[in-house]
Amino acid sequence: MELFPELKNIKVPTEKSRLWKDECCYCFDTPETGEGLFIDLIALLAFSKKYVQLNYQKTHHHLYLNFKKVAIVNEKVKSPTIENGGEEKPPKKLAIGVEGGFNVEDEEVKYEEHYKLYIYPDDKFLELSDPLVPEGVLECCEKIKTMNSQSRKEEIVSWNAESVFPSAFAESIIQLENTNKKINPKGPWKCDIDGCDKVENLWLNLTDGFIACGRKYADGTGGNGHAQEHFDQTQYPISVKLGTITKDHADVYSYPEGDMVSDPLLFQHLTHWGLNPNVMVKTEKSMAELELDQNLNFEFGKIQEKGKLLENVFGPGLTGIENLGNSCYMSSVIQMIFAIDSFQARYLKDREVSFKDITQDPTQSFEIQMSKLAHGLLSGDYSIPLSKPSKNANEESEAATQIGIAPKMFKSLIGASHPEFSTMKQQDAHEYLQYLLEYIERAERSRPSWIQQANPTRLFQFHNEDRIECGSSGHVKYTRRLENILSVPVHLEDATNKQEVAQYEETLKQQNGVRQKDQEEIRPIIPLISCINGFVEPYRVEDFLSPATGTKTFSLNSSRMATFPEVLIIHLKRYTHNADYTPKKLNVFMDVPDIIDIDSLRGRGIKEGEIPLKEGTINSKAPVEPSFNQEVLDTLLSMDFPLVRCKKALLATGGKDAELAMNWIFEHTEDPDIDIEPPVVNNTTTSNNDKLFVFNPEDVDNIIGMGFTDSQAKLALKNTQGNLERAADWLFSHIDNLDELVQKDNASSINPASIPQSTTSLQPVSDGIGKYELLGFISHLGNNVTCGHYVCHIKKNGRWIKFNDRHVQLSEQPPKELGYIYFYKRQIN
């Protein structure tokens, strides 16, 4: 056959091209694995050798760039030590090889990169220097070699997300008129200091055109620091890094400000020295890329079981997940859900069929990426020991204990539509778990036809029963809603060791708040059962407009579980706010039993002798207040905001987010009408459904901007509890009968009696006894959910296993008292 049959289809990728070259699309093989990866020169997707045939069957693409990394052990590595009282400081921005930053010598392994052209199905390799390789193919390969993969692009953007501000010196630079100094935009460049041979990491001073090398890194590379010396001598303030200049970006550094900056006049300043950014290409790593290389190797936070040497474990179901940069929240959630049999069966059984029959880009297929994730975690293929074990009984290994997997494609796909989960910032594991379950639920609506297993998210779903009792008439109303996580309060007054805590706090006070070196910390011990019982405790709500009396009174509200799920997720509300409204974690220990019985939580609907609170009995012209999300309202009230301001803030911001409402209050504190009650609406002009739901005007406008009507937008938001992303998904899934649904909604709004007292249209869920056994838990270490570290413990085959990124070890004393999210599995009768 012709050696290069698809030559005309080979295009040189651009910086905007989506290139995946660090992870196989169908498994977690990397360039370091076996024969490396094979990058499709047309699709720009990478495959391990065993999946090249599958890609060829789908695309008929013949040409691949074989990318292989070969490890070289760094003999200079010394045993890591942590100074300053055993507390490791977080890295600073731009802190490579400097105090407070990373020491490049600490990298245990360095890599050499090897590239060859591979032709399939001939199974033929060619060196890129081979004269048989066409110029266009060679140019494409060379570009791929220097380009960042899609995951790395996202990491760099996120890691460099801190604002880079214009330099205060940029507009005042007076460039010297040295007509003899013109710099070739294509290089080669060299440090202008006599005797210096540096040709990389070069910085051009914008004032005098002097080229000098940057600072030296700890491993001896980088430069001799001549750029800094030149500033010290001349005080010329700003330099730009040669090799990073393109039409879209350049690294600019201000010596007086000691930071990376932007230069609004950079194009003008560069052309003065003969450099045209429009024709220049990137040839060196930017400072953000260099910093990222070091920060991604920084695995911080661990739970120690002091005095015990924890055994590293390997095998199927014991695979760790590489920390992709503050991604431990994601890893802990993934480990927990794939410890559940139904998730394993759902995504493993038809994996090969899905790989073969799904023609969509595999990096954009949720089905493929979930199946790939299931196999990566459960097969044991990547649960392979690393050579460096733990050092002693008091210190876990600073390095990972196994190869593990790095689900970069999965993180990119799931986070693409979320402003927070697409970043490298730490996130709340509870929020991510909720988001992932909703994502899976949406994906299940369009899953492949050959999938026969049940939707695994149904295991967590239960019907919550809400009860409202009118304070004046005693009449009651019961409604049900679908939930998948039981969030319970943590009350310090439920502590079982109040006396010991009081004594400890008094001792600390006498010690000026400083705990002695060997002094044991005593925290309040809160029984988990107390938190669960707190969930069903009634609470009083003021200013309740009673449909029975037509007057304002109070109500007694409470909740119970109408059904019990197969797997019960319990989320602890461990977080409160300081006086300045910053988040604060309750430092408590939980008393968590292995077996719980929650049958007392079951809600059984209206009881004998109770009188239903009828809807629609108020005079039709009576004013009606909007309803509010009570949990969000309670959060605002706990911050000591007046009730009137809380209500107005919730009305203005959509009623779903306490933080948005809090910010609104701060922004409108000086409004003259801030403490005037929000206007009530007349029942004759507002539909019964709409008065029960407060719309965020921005969300409505966003949906209208997609081509939908105002009525369609509001109907979608009502059906998705105000979630904008889910509302858009709901609209597209009901696109064929939207007008009919709007008409039905309007009809039900006109007749209040048509709204059922108890929600009978909820999705059916499983039910059973209320006796559960602890399956696992996710712990959080840190002051609040936006920082710190997540670890999960899972009981497998009677043994507790600790999953801490790529540390997978037997846990002899699982710290159940530190849990944030607990997973309980229903016991079988």
N, C-alpha and C positions, 0 to 999 in steps of 0.2 A: 504494500500500500504506500501511498505518498507519505513522506516523513512529516510534513507540516500541512495537513489538509485544511486546517481552519485559519491559516495565516491572516486572511483578510479580516477575520473577526477579532484579532488581537489588537487591543487599544491600550495605549499607555495610560495608567490610572492617574487621576489628579488628586489633589489634597481633599477634594470633596467626595471622592469615591469611598464606598464602604468596603473596607478590607478586613477580613478575619484571617490572621495568620498565627495566632498563639493558642488555638484550641480547635480540635476537630469538631465538625458540626454534629456528629452522631455519637461521639464518646468523649472522654476526657483525656485522650492522648494529646501530648504537647510536642514541641520541637525537641524536647529532651527525651522523648519516649521512642525506643526502638529505632526505626528508620526515619523518625521525624515526621513532619507533616508535608502534604502535597497540596500546593495552592493552585487552584483552577485559575489559569491566566485570563479567562473570560469572566467567570462569575466572581472571582476574587474571594473564594471561600476555601477553607482548609479542610483536609480530610486525612485521617490516618490511612496507611497502606490498605488495610482491610476494607475500607469504605470507598476507595477510588473506583472500584468496579460499579458500586451502586450509583455513584454520581455519574459515571459514564453511561450507564443504562438510562438514566433520566435525561441527560443533557447532550450526550454524544460529544463531549469535550475531550480532546486528546492530550492537550499540553498542560503540564503542571510544573511549578517550581518546587523542587524538593528542598525543604528548609529543615536543617538539623543542627541542634546545639550539642556540643561536646563539653562535658564538665572538666574543669581543671581545678584541683584542690589547692586552696591558698594555705601554704605552710605557715604563714605569719600569724594565723588566728590564735588568739590566746583565750583562756577560759574567761567568760564574761563575769564582770563583777559589778555590783551596784553600790555606789557610795552614798553619802549623805543619809545615813540612817536607813538604808535599804529601800529608799524610795526613788524610783526611776523617773527623771523629769521628762516631760513631753518635748518633742523636737521643736525647734523654732523654725520660722519661715526662712528659707535661704540659709540654712545652718548646716552646710555640708563641710565636714572637716574643720569646724570651728567650735569654740566653746559652746556648750549647750546643744550642739547638733550631733551629727553622725560621724563616726570614724569609718572611713571606707575600708580600712584594713579589717574590720570586723566581718566582712563578707566571707563566709566559709568557702564558697565555691564561685569561681568565675567561669565564663563560658566562651568557647570559640564557636562562631557561626559558620556553617558550611552550606553552600548552595549548589544545586545541579538542576539541569533541565530533565524532566522525566516525560516520556512519551508512552501513552497507554492506547491500545492494549499490547503494543510491541514490547512492553516492559524493558524499555531502553533508556539508559541514563547518558546524558551528555554534559561535559564540563561547559560552563558558560563561555569559557575562552575558546571552545571548539569552533573552528571556522564554519562548520555546518550550521551553526545557530544563526538564523536570519537576524538582521540588524533590528527589525521591529520587535522581535521576540526578546532579544537581548536588552533592548531599551525598556521594555515592559518589566523584565525581571529585575533590572537594576533599580527601577523606581520602587518596586515592591520591597526590595531589600531596605531601602531608606525610609519608607513610609511607616507611620504608626498604624497599628491595627485599630479597629473601631473601638474596642474596649479601652485601649490605651488613650485614644483621643478623648473619650468620655471621662476617664480618670484624670487626665491632665486639665481638662476644662473645669472639672469639679474641684480638684486640688488647688487650682489657681483661681478659684472663684472669688477670693478676697479682692476687693476693689483695688485697682492700680490707679493712683491719682496722678493728675498732671503735675509735673515738677514745678516748683515755684521759680526755678531758674531758667526754664525752657525758653520763655519769650524774651529774656534779657541777654541771651547769648550773643556775643559779638564775634563772628567768625573771622579769623585772620585772613587777610588777602594774600595768600601764598599761591600765586598762579602756577608755580612749578609743581604743586602737589595735587595730582589727580590719581585716584585709586581705581584700579581695574575692578569692576563689579564681579568678575568671575574669578578673581584671584590670579595666581597664588599670593597669599599674604604672609608677612613675617614680622615678628616683633622688631621695632625700630631701635631697640637698645643694642649697642654694639656688643657682640659676643653672645647674645641670646639667640638660641636656635629654635625657639617655639614658633610653631606654625598653626597651632590650634588654640582655642580659648583666647582669641584675640579681641581686644576692645579698641574701637576707634573713638578718640576724643573729638567731640563735635566742634570744639573751639579752634584747635590748631591742626587737626587732621593726624595727630600722632597715634600710631598703632602700637599697643603694648599688651603684654600677656596678663591674664588674670591671676588670681591667687592660687597658691599651691594647695592641693588636697593632701589628705593624710597619707595616701599611698604613693605620694611623690609625683602624681600626674597633675595636670591642670595648668600650671604656669609658675612663674617666678615672682609674681606680685608687682610687676613693673608698671601696670596701669595705676595701681594705688600710689606707687612712688611718684609717678608723673603728676598726679593730682596734688600730692603733698608739696611738690616743688612749684607748680604753676597755679594751683587753685582753680583750674579750669574744671567746671563742675560735672559735666554730663558726658557719658560714653555709651556707645551702642555696640553690642556684640556682633562682630562679623560672623557670618555663617547662619545667623538667625533672621536675617533681613529678607522679608518678602513683601509683596504689596499689601498683605493683610496684617503682618505682625513683625515686631523686632523686640529683642530684649534691650531695654534702656535702663541704665543705672545712674543714680545721682549720688555722688560721693558726699556732698555736704548733708544730704538727707538720709544717707545710709540705707537706701532701699531701692527696689525696682520702682520705676515711675513710667509715665507716658509723656510723650513729647508732642504736643499739638502741631508743632512746626517741623516734625521729623523729616517729611519729604523735602522740604526746602533746605534743611540742614544737611541732608545726605547729598542732594544734587550739587551743593556747593563744592563737594569733594569728588564729584564725578560719578556718584552712585545713583542709579535709577532703580528704586525698589520694585518697579513694575516688571523688570526683567531678571531680577535676582531670585535665586532659589535657595531653599534651606539646606545647609550642609552639616550643621552641628546641632546637638541637643540644646534646647532652651534651658534656662535655669529651673523652670517649673518641671521639666522632664527629668533633669538631674536630681532634683529634690525628691520627686516622686519615686525614683528608683530606690532611694534610701528609706523613705517613709513606708513603702509597701512591705519592706522587710521587718518593720517594727511591729512585733506582736506583743501587745501589752495586756496586763491584767490577768490574774490567775487566782483560782481558789485553791489554797493549800490545805491539806490535811496534815497538820504539823506532826513531826515525829514518825511519819510513815513513808515508806518508799512505795509509791504507787506503781503498780505493774502496768506497763504498756500492753495493750491488747490489739490484735489484728485479726482480720478475716471478714467474711460476709456480714454486712450490717454494722461493721465497726470501722467505717471510713470517715476520716476527718475532712473538714472543708477549709481550704486556705482562706485566710483573712485577706479580702480584696481591698482593704482600707476602710476601717470602721464598719465592716459588714457582718460582725458577730451577731447582730440582731437577726439578720436574715438566716445565717447558718443555724442558729439555735432553733428557729421556727421550722426550718426545713428538716432538721434532724428529728424533731418531735413528730411531725405529721407522717414522715416515712417510717416511723416506728410502729405505725398503725397498719394492721393487716389489710384493710380495705384500700388504703392508698397504694400499698405495694402491689396488690392484685390489679388495681385499675390501670396502673401505668407500666407494669411489667409484662402482663400476659400477651398483649398484642403489639409489643414494641417493634418487632421486626416487620410486621405487616404495615404498621404506621410508617416506619422508615421507608418502606418500599413504595407504598401507594400514595403518600402525600407528596404532591408535586410542588407545593409552596416552598419558597426559600426556607431552608431548615432553620436558619437563625431567627426567622420571624414566625415559626410554627410553635405555638404553645404546647401542642400535643407531642411534638418531637422533643422539645427541650425538657418537658416533664418526664417523658419516658427515658431520655438520656440521663437525667438526674437520678431517677429511681435505680437504674442499672449501675450508675457510678457509685451510689451509696451502698447498695445492697449486694452487689456481686462479689466484693472483696478484691476486685482487680487492682484497685488503687490503694488498698490498705496494706501497703508495703513498708517495712521498717526503714528508717533512715539510720545512718551509721552512728549518730551521736546520741546516746541514751542520757537519762537523768543522772545528775552528779551524786546526790546524797539524799538522805531522808528528809532534809529540811528545805531542799530547793529543787523545784522541777527544772527540767532542761529548758534553757532559753530558746533552743531551736525546736522546731516541730518534731514530733516523734515518728511521723510517717509522711509519705508522699501526698496522699489525699487527693482531692479534686479541687479545681478552681472554676466554679460555674459563672464565668464572665458573660457568656451569651445569655444565660438565664437571667442574671441580674440586669443586663442591658434591656432585655425584652420586657421584663416585668416592670422595671422602673421607668421605661420610656415615656409613659403618659402620666407620671407622678412627679411633681416638682421637688419633692424631698427624697423619695427613694431612688431617684436617678443621680443623687449626689454621693459624695464620699463622706458625708457627715454621719455621725451616730444618730440612730433613730429609735423610736419607741417600739419594742418588739410586739407589744399588744396591738398597736396601730398597724404594724406590718402584717401581723397574723390576720387581722380583720380584713385588710386590703387584699391579701392573698386568697383568702377564702371567697371573697366576693369576685375576684378575678377568675378563680376556678369555676365558680357558679355560672358566670357569664360564658366561659369557654365551653361548659358542658352543654349549653343550648345548641351549639353547632358542632358537636363532636362527630368524628367519623362514624359512618353507619355500621362498621364492623365491631365497634366497641359494645360489649354486652354487659360489662360490670356496672354496678350502680354508681351514681354520683357520690363520691366519698365524702363530700362536705355535709351530706345529709346526716352523717353520724353525730354531728355536733348540734344539730338544730333541735330546738324545743319551742313550745308555745308558752309564752309568758302571760300570766293573768294579772291584769291591773284592776284594782278596785277603788272606786271613789265613793265616799259616803258624805252626803250633804250634812253640814253641821247643824242646820236648822230643822230639816224635816226627817233626817235619819234615813232617807231613801238612798239606794245604792245603785251603782252602775258598774258592770263588769265588761271588760273588753280583753281581747287577746291580741298578741303581736308575736311575730316570728323572731327568734333570737338564736345566736349560736355561741355566745360567750356569756357566762354569768359573772358580772362585775360586782364585787362586794366591798363594803366599806371596812376600814380599819380604824377602830376607836381605841384610843389609849386608855380610856376608862375600863376597858375589858381586860387589862393586864392582870395576870395572876401573881405577879411579884412586885406589887406597888411599894411595899415597905423596903425591899432590897434596893429598888431603883431610887427611892427617896434618900436612903442612906448613902448610896453611891454618889448621887448628885450633890449631896451636902459635903461629902469628902472632896469631890472635885472643886467645889466652891472654895473650900479652905486651901486647896492647892492652886488657886488662881486659874482654875479651869484646865490645868495641865495634868494629863494622866501620867503616872510614873511608869518607868520602863517595864516592870514586871507586874503592873497592876492590871487585873482582869477588867475588861469593859462589861458593865452590866446594862443590858437593854431591857425594856419592857417585853414580856413574853405574852403574846396574844394568841389564844386558841383559834384555829381556823374555823371551828364550829361557831364561835362567837361572831365571826365576820359573816358567816352564812346566815345565822339567825338575825343579824343586823339588816340583812337584805329584805327580810319580810316584816320588819318593824314598821308600824304606821307612822306617818309624819303629817304634820298639820300644814295646810296651805291657806294663807289668808286671801281675802278679796275674791272668794269664789262666788261667781254669779250662778245662783241655783236655778235650774230650770223648773224646779218644783214650786218655789216661792216667788221667783222673779226678782229677788233682792240679793244684795251682796251678803255673804256670810263667810264661813270657812269650810274647808273640807278636810276629811281624814283620808289620805291616800296610802295605798300599800300595794305590794306585788308578791306574787307567788309563782311557782312553776306548775303550769297545767299539765305538762308532760315531762318525762325524764329522758334525755338523749342517751344514746349508746356510749358516747364518750363525752364526759362533762369537762368543759374548760372553765376553770375558776381564775378570774383575774382580780388581783388585789389592788384596791385604790390606795397605793402606798404613798401617793404624792399629794402634797398640799402646797400652800404658798407662804412665803415670808411676808413681812410687813410691807415690803416694796413690790410684792406680787411676783417675785421671782420664784421658780419652782423649787420645792424643797422635798426631800425624801424623808419619810418617817423611819428613823433608825430603830426598828423593832425586830425581835426574833419571833417567828411564827411557831406555834405548837401544831404540827401537822401529822395527823394519824394516817397510817397506811390504808385503813378501812374507814369509810364514812357512810352513814345512813341518813339520807335527807328526805325520807318519806314525809316528815313533818312539814316540809315546804310545799307539798302538793296543794294546788288550788283546785277546788271542786265546784266553782261557779256559785250561783246564787243559792243561798241557804233558805231553809224553811222559815217563814215568818218575815223575811226581808222583802221590802217593797221596792220594785224597780224605779229608778230615777228616769222618768220619761223624757224623751226629746220632743221638742216642738210644742211644749205646753206653755211657753212664755208668749205673751202678747206679741204679735208679729211686728209691732212698731217699737218694741222695747229695744233699747241699745244693748249691744252685745260686745264684750271685750274680746280681742284676739286671745287665743290660747298660746301658752309658751311651753317650751321644753323644760320640764321641771328640774331635771338634773343640771342643765346649763344655768338656769335661773338660780338654783341653790349655790352653784359654784360662785357666781357673781356676788350673791348675798353674803357668802362666807368671807368675801374680801372687804366687807363693811361698806359696800356701795348702797345708797338708798334704793328702795324698791322701785320708785318711779324712774330713776336713771337706768336701772337694770332693764326694765320693760322697754323703755325707749331705745336703748342700745340693741336689744334683741330684735325689735321691729326694724331697726335701720340696717342691721347686718345679716338678716335672714334667719336668726333664731337658733342656729346650730352650733356656733363656735364661740366658746367663752372668751378666748383670747381676742378674737375680732371685736366682740362686744366691749371688752375691757379697754381696748385701744380707742374705740369710738367714744367711750365715756371720757377718757383723758383728753381727746381732741375737742370735745364739746363742753368741757367743764365751765367755760366762760359764757356759754349761750344763755341769754336772759330767760329763756323758757325751759331750762334744763330740768327744773324741779316741778314743772307743770305736768299733770297727768296726761298721757297720750290720749287723743280723741277716740271715743268709742264709735262703732259703726251701727247704722240702722239695719235691723234684721230684714227689712223689706228690700234693701238694695244690695245686700251681700249674700251670696249663696252659702248654704250651710257648710259645704265642704271647704270653701275658700276661707271662711272665718276660722276654721280649725287648722289652717296651714298658712304660715307667713312666708311669702316668696321673697327671695333675694333679687332685687331688680336687675343687678348685673348678670345673674345667672339666666334670667328670662331674656335679657337682651342678647346674651351670647348665643342662646339657642335660636332666637329669631334671626340672628345673623347667619345661621346655617340654612335658612330658607324655610323655617317652620313658622306657623302662626302663633300669636300670643296664647290662644286657648290650648294649642297642642303643646307649647312649651310648659305651661302651668300644669297640664295634665301629667306630663312626663315627670316633672319635679314632685308632684304629689305621690306618684306611684313609686318613687325611688327615695322618699324621705329627704328630698332636697339635694341629693348627690348629683352634681352637674355631669360628671363623667357617665354615671349609670343612667342618667336621664337621656343623654344622647344615644346610648346603647339601646335603651328601651324604645326610643322613637324609631330607630332603624329596624328594630326587630318587629315593630308593629306598623311598618310603613304602609302596608296594603289596606289597613282598615282604621286609619287614624281618625277620619271624619266620623265614622260610626262610633268609635270610642268616646270622642268628644261629645257627641250627641247624647250618648248614654250617661255621661258624667253630668252634663247639664240637666238632664231629666231627673237624676237622683238628687241634684242640688236643689231643684225646685221643690221637691217633696221631702221634707225632713224625716217623715215617718219611714221613708224607704231606707234610711241608714240603720243598719242593724245594731242592737244594743250589744250583742256579743258577736265578734268577728267570726263568721262561719266559713268565709271564703279563703282562709289561710291554707297554705300548702300542707298537706298531710305529713306528719312526722312519725317516727317510731316512738314507742313508749314501753316502759317496763318498770321493774322495781327500782327503788331509790338507793340501793346499796352499791357502793363503788370501791374499787381498789386503785391505789395510786400507781399510775403508769410512768409518770415522769414530771419534771418541772424545769422551768427556765428561771435562772437567777440573774439578777442585775447587780453589778458592783459599781458604785459611783454615787454622786450626790443627787443627780437627776437623770431623766431618761435621755437627755441630749448629750451626755458624756458617759464615760465609764466603759464597762465591758459586760457582755452577756456570755453565760455558760449554761449548758443544759445537762441534766442527769436523766438517764432513761434506764428503767429496769428491763433487762433482757435475759431470758432464760434463768430467772432467779438471781441474777447478779446486777448490781448497780454499776452503770458505765458512765463515766464523765466525758462529755464532748466539749472540748475547749479549743475551737478552731481545729488545728491538726494535732492537738494533744488528745489522744483517746486512751483512757486509762480506767482500770478497775477502781471503783470508789468504795473504800471500806466504811466510811462514815459520811454518806451523802448529806450535804448541808441543807436539809429540807427547810430549816428555819429561815433561810435566806431567799426563798422562792418569791417570784413575782407573778408567774403564771403556772398553774398546776393543771395537769391532765389526769383525770380519773376515768377508768374504764369500768362499765357496769359489770357487776359480778353475775355469773350464770347461776340460776337456781339449781 
